Amino acid sequence: MSYNAAYAVLEKEEGRLVELAQKMWDCPETAYNEVNACKWTAELLKEYGFEVETGYVGLPTAIKATWGSGHPVIGILGEYDALPGMSQKVCPVKDPVELGAPGQGCGHNLLGVASIGAVIGIKAELEAKKLSGTVVYYGCPGEEVLTGKAFMARNGAFRDIDLAFSWHGSATTTITDGVMTGLNSAIFHFKGRTAHAGGDPQNGRSALDAAELMSVGANYLREHVTSDVRIHYVYKEAGTAPNIVPDRASVWYYVRAMSREAIEDTYDRLVKVAKGAAMMTETELEIEFLGGCYNTLNNKVLVEVLHDAQVNVPHPEYTEEELKFADELNKQSPQYEALKASGALDDGPIHTKVNDIMHNNGYGSTDVGDVMHIVPCAQIMTATCNRAAPGHSWQITACAGMSIGYKGMMYGARVMAAAGTRFCEEPELVEKAKAEFAQSMKGREYKCPIPMDVPVPQPQE
């Protein structure tokens, strides 16, 4: 099939799209603080003729931008939040722009902009071919804390579309119909009583003891959960000095699993462990539930259409300078020797082929899973960094601020534009995807894992 109108507008607008991605890279904003990214994205979408709403469904940095009329209504998911501590210059050695500052270590500056490219590409095709259809861009904050789309869904988003898809940069070009875990996220705060640890310890009630006992219990709990469950934690607060019995301590937990049922069961048991720890130490417990997300539910109809587009749309070509840069990064990666031995680097330092559809499960998480339980949805990945780049790394930050990342971004935009147009050209595919979705849900309905009394995070001043 021909998608010349989409390719033409993306070629024409590439400079502006790259400029926006560069601005987001230069000004990395963490989850729920994406004030500039939201503003710049909204302004550009308005220029492209979209009806734009910011502060969508009560999230200050969320966007809904709409163009077209009639069905199918296709949602494209964008993100733009950066990661804490991932600052890095565009160079092949670790060298932060500002030590400890945030950076685009997951390439979300590319993600949000690729989705803009997708919607303007679909718009161009619908206009050229006089097709019915509506395209909706969703600017989704807070993906890195895995709650943005859940808050949006809780407040009513994603119900008025027929299907959705998302794109993410990666070390490879691939798509899977497998499952990624969902999760619950909570901080357990213990409050005790201070005392002199040497002079009168009997008068103290250690919040740190409670936190540690909770973690001991959580580690014993691991033996008695299903094999898909993952439990991990970090201490947020643990006292001030050894000679003072800590009156405050807190520990932050993630509970992951391949289904909401397993997440909720394990989380409930973890809460009982925390309550037991508080009882043993005569401390008080406060649970700060931060949110949660669903496991993914990739729609196979969408996966096949997106994979077909991955194979057939024009692929990036890399310069010798880009290949050399990627090779230098690869040699610093802890994965380099293993990937080299496996033959994964045989086609070069940047992944240039399209993998077959994969059927593997993964133990990372994304709040795209929430959307996948509301409408048919799938997520693709295309190469935007060196082949051996670890996830959430300074290497990804470096590539996300240069031509390697931008070429992968534009390729992702072309893929989504081609796939979105195909659903407008072949509406029977939409009905097929909906039928598969209904069968997968088996009569269940999406229930947001974040209660209404949990407030939406606000941008920091």
C-alpha positions in Angstrom: 0.0 0.0 0.0 1.1 3.6 -0.7 1.5 6.1 2.1 3.2 8.8 0.1 1.2 11.7 1.7 2.3 10.6 5.2 5.9 10.2 4.1 5.9 13.6 2.4 4.6 15.5 5.4 7.0 13.8 7.7 9.9 14.6 5.4 8.7 18.2 5.1 8.2 18.6 8.9 11.2 16.5 10.0 13.2 19.6 11.0 10.5 20.9 13.2 9.9 17.6 14.9 13.7 17.1 15.5 13.8 20.6 16.9 11.1 19.8 19.4 12.7 16.6 20.4 16.0 18.4 20.9 14.3 21.1 23.1 12.9 18.4 25.3 16.3 16.7 25.5 17.9 20.1 26.4 15.2 20.7 29.1 14.5 17.3 30.7 11.5 17.3 33.0 10.7 14.5 35.4 7.3 12.8 35.9 4.4 15.3 36.3 6.7 18.2 35.9 6.6 18.2 32.0 5.4 21.8 31.9 7.5 22.9 28.9 7.2 19.7 27.0 3.4 19.9 27.3 3.4 23.6 26.2 5.6 23.0 23.2 3.8 19.9 22.1 0.4 21.6 22.4 1.6 24.6 20.4 2.9 22.5 17.6 -0.2 20.4 17.4 -2.4 23.5 17.2 -0.2 24.7 14.2 -0.9 21.4 12.5 -4.6 22.0 12.8 -5.6 19.9 15.8 -8.1 20.9 18.4 -6.0 20.8 21.5 -6.9 20.5 25.2 -4.2 20.8 27.9 -4.8 19.9 31.5 -6.8 17.1 30.1 -9.0 15.1 32.6 -7.5 17.0 35.5 -3.8 16.3 34.9 -1.9 19.6 34.4 0.6 18.3 31.9 -1.8 15.9 30.0 -2.9 16.7 26.4 -5.7 15.6 24.2 -5.4 16.8 20.5 -8.1 15.8 18.0 -8.5 16.0 14.2 -11.0 14.5 11.8 -14.5 13.1 11.9 -16.2 9.8 12.0 -14.8 6.3 12.7 -12.4 4.7 13.3 -11.2 6.9 16.1 -7.5 6.1 16.5 -5.5 7.1 19.6 -1.8 7.6 19.5 -0.1 7.7 23.0 2.8 10.1 23.6 5.1 10.5 26.6 7.7 13.1 27.5 9.0 12.7 31.0 12.7 12.2 31.8 14.5 10.1 34.4 16.2 11.5 37.5 20.0 11.3 37.5 20.3 10.5 33.8 22.0 13.7 32.6 24.5 12.9 29.9 26.3 14.8 27.1 26.1 13.6 23.5 29.5 11.8 23.7 30.6 8.1 23.9 31.8 8.3 27.5 29.9 8.8 30.7 29.9 12.6 31.2 26.8 14.3 32.6 25.7 17.8 31.5 25.0 18.4 35.2 25.8 15.8 37.8 22.7 14.3 39.4 20.3 16.2 37.0 17.6 14.4 35.0 18.1 13.2 31.5 16.2 11.4 28.7 17.5 7.9 29.8 14.4 6.3 28.3 14.2 8.5 25.2 10.8 10.0 25.9 11.8 13.2 24.1 11.7 11.0 21.0 8.5 9.1 22.1 6.2 12.1 22.4 7.5 13.6 19.1 7.2 10.4 17.1 3.6 10.3 18.1 3.1 13.9 16.8 4.7 12.7 13.6 2.3 9.8 13.5 -0.9 11.9 13.9 0.1 14.4 11.3 1.0 11.6 8.9 -2.4 9.9 9.4 -4.0 13.3 9.0 -2.2 13.8 5.6 -3.3 10.4 4.4 -6.9 10.8 5.4 -7.0 14.2 3.6 -5.3 12.9 0.5 -7.5 9.8 0.2 -10.7 11.4 1.5 -11.1 8.7 4.1 -13.3 8.9 7.2 -11.6 8.8 10.5 -10.5 10.7 13.6 -7.0 10.8 15.0 -6.3 11.6 18.7 -3.0 12.5 20.2 -2.7 11.8 23.9 0.1 13.5 25.8 0.6 11.3 28.8 2.7 12.5 31.8 4.3 10.4 34.4 5.0 7.1 32.6 8.3 6.7 34.4 6.5 6.4 37.7 3.9 4.1 35.9 0.8 6.0 36.9 0.1 8.7 34.3 -2.2 6.8 32.0 -3.9 5.2 35.0 -4.7 8.6 36.5 -6.0 9.6 33.0 -8.1 6.5 32.7 -9.5 6.9 36.2 -10.7 10.4 35.2 -12.3 9.2 32.0 -9.7 9.2 29.2 -9.4 6.6 26.4 -13.1 5.6 26.4 -14.1 7.5 23.2 -11.6 5.8 20.8 -11.8 2.6 18.8 -8.1 1.5 19.2 -4.8 2.9 20.3 -1.1 2.3 19.8 2.2 3.5 21.1 5.8 3.6 20.1 8.9 3.4 22.2 12.6 3.7 21.3 14.7 0.6 21.9 18.0 -1.1 21.1 16.1 -3.2 18.6 13.2 -2.9 16.1 10.6 -5.3 17.3 7.1 -6.0 18.5 5.7 -8.6 20.9 2.3 -10.1 21.7 3.7 -11.2 25.0 2.9 -9.8 28.5 4.8 -7.2 30.6 4.0 -7.0 34.3 1.7 -4.6 36.0 2.4 -3.3 39.5 1.4 -1.5 42.7 3.6 1.1 44.2 3.5 2.2 47.8 5.7 3.8 50.5 5.3 2.3 54.0 6.0 4.9 56.7 6.7 3.8 60.3 6.6 6.2 63.2 8.2 5.3 66.6 9.7 7.1 69.5 13.3 8.5 69.9 15.5 7.7 72.8 19.3 7.6 73.5 20.3 4.3 72.0 23.0 3.7 74.6 21.6 5.4 77.7 17.9 4.5 77.7 17.1 2.2 74.7 14.2 0.7 76.6 12.3 4.0 76.1 12.7 3.9 72.3 10.5 2.4 69.7 12.5 2.0 66.5 10.8 2.9 63.2 13.8 1.5 61.5 13.4 -1.9 63.3 9.8 -1.9 61.9 11.0 -1.2 58.4 13.7 -3.9 58.6 11.3 -6.4 60.0 8.9 -5.6 57.2 11.6 -6.3 54.6 12.5 -9.6 56.3 8.9 -10.6 56.1 8.7 -9.5 52.5 11.7 -11.6 51.6 10.2 -14.7 53.3 7.0 -13.9 51.3 8.8 -14.4 48.1 8.8 -18.2 48.7 5.0 -18.3 48.7 4.0 -16.3 45.6 3.5 -17.4 42.0 6.6 -17.4 39.8 5.5 -14.3 37.9 5.6 -12.1 41.0 8.5 -9.6 41.6 8.9 -7.7 44.9 11.5 -4.9 45.2 12.1 -2.0 47.5 14.4 0.9 48.6 14.6 2.7 51.9 13.5 6.3 51.7 14.3 7.2 55.4 16.2 5.3 58.0 17.2 7.5 60.9 19.8 10.2 61.5 22.5 8.8 63.8 23.4 5.4 65.4 23.0 6.7 68.9 19.4 7.9 68.4 16.6 5.4 68.2 15.0 6.3 64.8 11.4 7.6 65.3 10.8 7.7 61.5 11.6 5.3 58.7 10.0 4.6 55.4 10.5 1.9 52.7 9.2 2.1 49.1 7.9 -1.1 47.5 6.9 -2.2 44.0 4.9 -5.4 43.6 4.8 -6.7 40.0 3.0 -9.6 38.4 1.6 -10.7 35.1 -2.0 -10.0 36.2 -3.9 -7.5 38.4 -5.2 -10.4 40.4 -1.7 -11.6 41.4 -0.6 -8.0 42.0 -3.5 -7.3 44.4 -3.2 -10.6 46.2 0.5 -10.2 46.8 0.1 -6.5 47.8 -2.6 -7.3 50.3 -0.2 -9.9 51.9 2.6 -7.3 51.9 0.3 -4.9 53.8 -0.2 -7.6 56.4 3.5 -8.1 56.7 3.9 -4.3 57.3 1.2 -4.3 59.9 2.8 -7.2 61.7 6.1 -5.4 61.7 4.5 -2.3 63.3 2.8 -4.5 65.9 6.1 -6.2 66.8 7.9 -2.9 67.3 5.0 -1.0 68.9 5.2 1.6 66.1 2.6 3.3 64.0 2.2 2.5 60.3 1.0 4.8 57.5 0.7 3.5 53.9 1.2 6.0 51.1 -0.3 4.3 48.1 1.3 5.9 45.0 -0.6 4.0 42.4 -0.4 1.1 40.1 -0.8 -0.1 36.5 -2.1 -3.1 34.6 -0.1 -5.7 32.9 0.1 -5.3 29.1 -2.5 -7.0 26.8 -1.2 -6.6 23.3 -3.9 -7.0 20.7 -2.6 -9.5 18.1 -4.5 -7.8 15.2 -2.8 -4.5 15.9 0.5 -6.3 16.4 0.3 -7.9 12.9 -0.6 -4.6 11.2 2.1 -2.7 13.0 4.7 -5.4 12.3 3.8 -5.3 8.6 4.4 -1.5 8.6 7.7 -2.0 10.4 8.8 -4.3 7.5 7.5 -2.2 4.7 8.1 1.5 5.5 11.4 3.1 4.6 14.1 2.3 7.1 16.8 4.6 8.5 20.3 4.6 7.0 23.3 5.5 9.2 26.5 7.4 8.5 29.9 6.1 9.3 30.2 8.7 12.1 26.9 7.4 13.7 28.0 3.8 13.4 31.4 4.6 15.0 29.7 6.5 17.8 27.4 3.5 18.5 30.3 1.1 18.4 32.2 3.1 21.0 29.2 3.0 23.2 28.7 -0.7 22.7 32.2 -1.5 23.9 31.5 0.2 27.2 28.3 -1.7 27.8 28.2 -4.6 30.3 26.2 -6.5 27.7 28.8 -6.1 25.0 30.7 -9.4 25.2 27.5 -11.5 25.6 25.8 -9.9 22.7 28.9 -10.2 20.6 29.2 -13.9 21.4 25.6 -14.5 20.6 25.9 -12.9 17.1 23.5 -10.1 18.0 26.1 -7.5 16.8 26.8 -9.2 13.5 24.6 -6.8 11.5 26.4 -3.8 13.0 26.5 -1.6 16.1 22.9 -0.3 15.5 20.1 -2.8 14.9 19.0 -2.4 11.3 16.7 -5.4 10.7 13.1 -6.0 11.8 12.7 -8.9 14.2 9.9 -11.4 13.7 6.9 -10.9 15.9 8.1 -12.0 19.4 6.0 -14.0 21.8 8.1 -13.5 24.9 7.0 -12.1 28.3 8.9 -9.3 30.0 9.3 -8.2 33.6 9.4 -4.5 33.1 6.2 -2.5 33.3 4.4 0.3 31.4 1.2 2.1 32.1 0.3 1.5 28.5 -1.2 -1.7 30.0 -4.0 0.4 31.4 -5.0 1.6 28.0 -4.7 -2.0 26.7 -7.5 -3.0 29.1 -9.8 -0.3 27.9 -9.5 -0.6 24.1 -7.5 -2.7 21.6 -3.9 -1.5 21.8 -0.4 -2.5 21.0 3.1 -1.0 21.4 6.0 -1.2 18.9 9.7 -0.5 19.4 12.3 0.7 16.9 16.0 1.1 17.3 17.0 4.6 18.6 20.3 3.8 20.3 23.3 1.5 20.1 22.6 -2.2 20.2 24.2 -2.9 23.6 22.7 0.0 25.5 21.3 -1.0 28.9 17.8 0.1 29.7 17.5 3.5 31.5 21.2 4.3 30.9 23.4 7.3 30.1 24.0 5.6 26.7 20.3 6.0 25.8 20.4 9.7 26.9 23.4 10.3 24.6 21.7 8.7 21.6 18.3 10.4 22.3 20.0 13.8 21.9 21.5 13.1 18.5 20.8 11.8 15.0 20.8 8.1 15.9 17.8 8.7 18.1 16.1 11.2 15.7 16.3 8.7 12.8 14.7 6.0 14.8 12.0 8.5 16.0 11.1 9.4 12.4 11.0 5.8 11.4 8.6 5.1 14.3 6.4 8.0 13.2 6.2 6.5 9.6 5.4 3.1 11.0 2.5 4.4 13.1 1.2 6.7 10.4 1.1 3.7 7.9 -0.6 1.4 10.4 -3.1 4.1 11.5 -4.0 4.8 7.9 -4.5 1.1 7.1 -7.1 0.8 9.8 -9.0 3.7 8.2 -8.7 2.0 4.8 -9.7 -1.4 6.1 -12.4 -0.9 8.8 -12.9 -4.6 9.0 -9.6 -4.8 10.8 -11.0 -2.5 13.5 -13.9 -4.9 14.1 -11.5 -7.8 14.1 -9.4 -6.1 16.7 -12.4 -5.3 18.9 -13.6 -8.9 18.7 -10.2 -10.1 19.9 -10.2 -7.6 22.7 -13.7 -8.7 23.9 -12.5 -12.3 23.9 -9.3 -11.4 25.8 -11.2 -9.5 28.5 -13.7 -12.3 29.0 -16.4 -10.0 30.3 -14.1 -8.2 32.7 -14.1 -4.4 32.8 -11.2 -2.1 33.5 -11.1 -1.0 37.1 -8.5 1.7 37.8 -5.9 0.5 40.4 -5.7 4.1 41.8 -8.5 5.0 44.1 -10.3 8.3 43.6 -8.9 9.7 46.9 -5.3 9.5 45.7 -4.6 13.0 44.3 -3.0 13.6 40.9 0.6 14.7 41.4 1.1 18.4 40.6 4.1 20.1 39.0 6.8 21.2 41.5 7.4 24.9 41.8 
